[in-house]
Amino acid sequence: MTSEMRVAVIVDLVDSRRIADRAAVQHLLERAFATVNRAVGHVEPFAATLGDEFQAVFASVTDALEATLLARLAMPEGLDCRFGLGRGEIRAVGTGLTGVLQDGSAWWAARAAIDEAHRRADGQTVTLRSWYRGDGETSFTDAAINAYLLGRDYIVGGMSDRERRLALGSWLGRSQSVLAEQEQISQSAVSQSLRRAGVTALRAGIGEFREAATQSGVPC
């Protein structure tokens, strides 16, 4: 058996029972997650597990934050997803029909986190789609990450489908002229849309986490 500290991510669809053509939706989701897998470094890529659930593993919290943000931006129109992020130990405990079987505190934390995200969204924070739990007692770091997620999900939740596409394209390095051509709008409209949608703030938030991790030497 092997054991490492990683960040496990569990994803499920919001209101998945309302989906009529599940096979078609599954195909669209796999395409969306493939985009994220190409864009963000990972230990294990986003992959389907059971039902409407996907899972992934990352080396750092920051990578997991960026990947879950891009995954939400990449969601097909009319679909949304929820994330549980958990940092802790991951152990290989054997093999099964789908490959290596895993266990450990990272997966337990991710499961608890996605349950918490669901609970909070059903309460007063209706725009919340993500939650994080570290390995152990709640710390200031955990609170800071979840404060970012509260703000991030509020921003993304207020985006139109076009704004999400533009935000994703911009994040992936596409020029505003290319985005304008794809959306059949002016470059000025692209610039205004990105500014209005809060893409700069989202990118700055990820940048702050990466800078803090670099300065501290801690793989956050």
Sequence and secondary structure as in RCSB ss.txt:
>XXXX:A:sequence
MTSEMRVAVIVDLVDSRRIADRAAVQHLLERAFATVNRAVGHVEPFAATLGDEFQAVFASVTDALEATLLARLAM
PEGLDCRFGLGRGEIRAVGTGLTGVLQDGSAWWAARAAIDEAHRRADGQTVTLRSWYRGDGETSFTDAAINAYLL
GRDYIVGGMSDRERRLALGSWLGRSQSVLAEQEQISQSAVSQSLRRAGVTALRAGIGEFREAATQSGVPC
>XXXX:A:secstr
  EEEEEEEEEEETTGGG S HHHHHHHHHHHHHHHHHHS  SEEEEE STTEEEEEESSHHHHHHHHHHHHHH 
 TT  EEEEEEEEEEEEEEEETTEEEEESHHHHHHHHHHHHHHHHHTTT TT  EEEE SSS  HHHHHHHHHHH
HHHHHHHT  HHHHHHHHHHHTT  HHHHHHHHTS HHHHHHHHHHHTHHHHHHHHHHHHHHHHHHT   
